[in-house]
Amino acid sequence: MAKNSTRRMDVVLVDGMHFRATGKNSVSVSVDSPNEAGGVSAGPTPMELMLVSLGSCTGMDVISILRKKRQAVTSYHVEVTGTVANEYPHVYTHIAIRHVVEGNAVSDQAVRHAIELSETKYCSAYAMLEKAASLSSSYEIGPARTPD
């Protein structure tokens, strides 16, 4: 039986509502809550970081799969939008993920399959968040942009 791994982040108060989170690789991220007393917009809010986690998790999966499929992707970004409940604790009730892919002759089937694999097999953030909110995905494929 495989042993579960453990991950750790140290989250330290900097000032006001500004925290700095640091992981094992010593890279840190600032987290803040500008709507709270003492918040100064030093970083995303904890709830925004959930959207970042989801977008980057699925984005890393999708671009990795598209590269393995030798798709000529020249630009890629993920837009993640969360609808928040009106009552406390203001959880996400729905999260929409939009993959925007640009490239030369990028296959619709390859993009659709990469997203499906991310959502059903690889993306841990998706697997966690789909237990708490409804998630939906869409994608758009456009031609590679030419320099102006």
Secondary structure, DSSP 8 states (H G I E B T S, - for coil): ---------EEEEEETTEEEEE-TT--EEEE--TTSTT----S--HHHHHHHHHHHHHHHHHHHHHHHTT-EEEEEEEEEEEEE-SSTT--EEEEEEEEEEEEES--HHHHHHHHHHIIIII-HHHHHHTTTSEEEEEEEEEE-----
